């Protein structure tokens, strides 16, 4: 299954705790979209969040975020693990 990295920018005031909460919500709905959110990273200082996800396509990954908490990524890139 393809692997994607999504990027959320300009998330002023973001905290690691808030992102952990949002990630937990993703995990609850990901199965019905055929998606597996594997990991995430937070840069509180820059207001950035990055999520690594296995998904059939970028749109399915975006649907999970939208349904789970409404925080849709600014960009989603297909990546290949080296």
C-alpha positions in Angstrom: 0.0 0.0 0.0 1.3 3.5 -0.8 2.9 5.5 2.0 2.2 9.2 2.5 3.6 12.1 4.6 1.1 14.9 5.3 2.1 18.3 6.4 0.0 20.7 8.5 1.5 24.3 8.6 0.8 27.4 10.6 -0.9 25.6 13.5 -0.4 28.4 16.0 -0.5 27.3 19.6 -0.4 23.6 18.7 0.7 21.3 21.5 1.9 17.7 21.5 -1.0 16.8 23.8 -3.5 18.2 21.4 -2.0 16.3 18.4 -1.9 13.1 20.4 -5.7 13.6 21.0 -6.3 14.2 17.3 -4.2 11.1 16.4 -6.3 9.0 18.7 -9.4 10.2 16.8 -7.8 9.3 13.5 -7.1 5.7 14.8 -10.8 5.3 15.6 -12.0 6.0 12.1 -9.1 5.0 9.8 -10.3 1.4 9.3 -13.4 2.3 7.5 -11.3 4.2 4.9 -8.7 1.5 4.5 -6.0 3.7 6.1 -3.3 3.1 8.7 -1.9 6.2 10.4 1.5 5.0 11.5 3.2 7.9 13.3 3.2 11.7 13.6 5.7 14.4 14.6 5.0 17.8 16.1 7.1 21.0 16.0 5.3 23.2 18.6 7.6 26.1 18.0 7.0 26.3 14.2 3.4 25.2 14.5 3.9 22.2 12.2 2.6 18.6 12.3 3.7 15.7 10.0 1.8 12.4 9.8 3.0 9.2 8.2 0.2 7.1 6.8 -0.4 4.0 4.7 -3.4 4.7 2.4 -4.8 3.5 -0.9 -4.5 7.2 -2.0 -4.0 10.7 -0.6 -7.7 11.4 -0.7 -8.5 8.5 1.7 -5.9 9.8 4.1 -7.4 13.3 4.0 -10.9 11.9 4.6 -9.8 10.3 7.9 -8.5 13.6 9.2 -11.6 15.5 8.0 -14.0 13.0 9.6 -12.0 12.5 12.8 -11.3 16.1 13.8 -11.4 18.4 10.8 -7.7 19.3 10.7 -7.0 18.6 7.0 -3.3 18.7 5.9 -2.0 21.5 3.8 -0.1 19.0 1.6 0.1 15.3 1.3 3.2 13.7 -0.4 3.7 10.1 -1.5 6.9 8.9 0.0 9.1 5.8 -0.2 11.0 4.5 2.8 14.7 4.3 2.1 
